[in-house]
Amino acid sequence: MMTRRRLVAGNWKMNGTRAALGEVTAIARAAEAHRGVDVALCVPATLIARAVEAANGLAIGGQDVHGQASGAHTGCISAAMLADAGAALTIVGHSERRADQHESDADVRAKAAAGLGAGLGVILCVGESETVRDSGGAVAHVCAQLDASLPDAPADPATLSIAYEPIWAIGTGKVAGVAEIGEMHAALRERLVAAYGDAGQGMRILYGGSVKASNASEIFGVPDVDGALVGGASLTAADFEPIIEAAA
């Protein structure tokens, strides 16, 4: 089995002002103590440049990117703009954007390609609603979503990560069971290998959905879980550091 370096990425969503930069520095310090794990924080666009300064080398990312390089897209941010601000990576296709901004799989594919093309790491999100899960169609639904969202193969497989986030477990306190996570991650690995060949074995699959200190170790013990995309628990070093420790 290929050994993949774990990635623990925080998604601050619409949280964070200048007053939160102390937490960025504290999280960077925690990451420094666990050099065997890749750690990143995806912060609001308004904070990226300042977070980079506060981060002492910690990878700072954006939460979205536009699929076009430039143009008449008011309020949007291109991959080159993210890189110029100091971002090392970006999230694309988060369920909240798919739902609230009506992003399609084609949109997500274009965004992933744009990010990779600008030299950014990309965390591409997929996941199912509670209705789909209850219907028994979760694996087929998420695999179809992944297939339609994947960009062309990146030069370095490690620059593209997939985040499986069951929508019903985001911010709800609910967590998918170990068997459910294992089944989904195994299926996603199959789809990555089908799309990219051996390179698909080098891509990380993260779990996201109410990950916290109390459940992180159990989640990281599941085969093909190569890290986590963490929401609320990434806002403070006190909550985030135990998850980094669990990954290490």
Secondary structure, DSSP 4 states (H G I P E B T S, - for coil): ------EEEEE--S---GGGHHHHHHHHHHHHT-TTSEEEEE--GGGHHHHHHHTTT-EEEES---SSSSSS-TT---HHHHHHHT--EEEE--HHHHHHS---HHHHHHHHHHHHHTT-EEEEEE---HHHHHHT-HHHHHHHHHHHH--SPPSSGGGEEEEE--GGGSSSS----HHHHHHHHHHHHHHHHHHHGGGGGGSEEEE-SS--HHHHHHHHTSTT--EEEESGGGSSHHHHHHHHHHH-
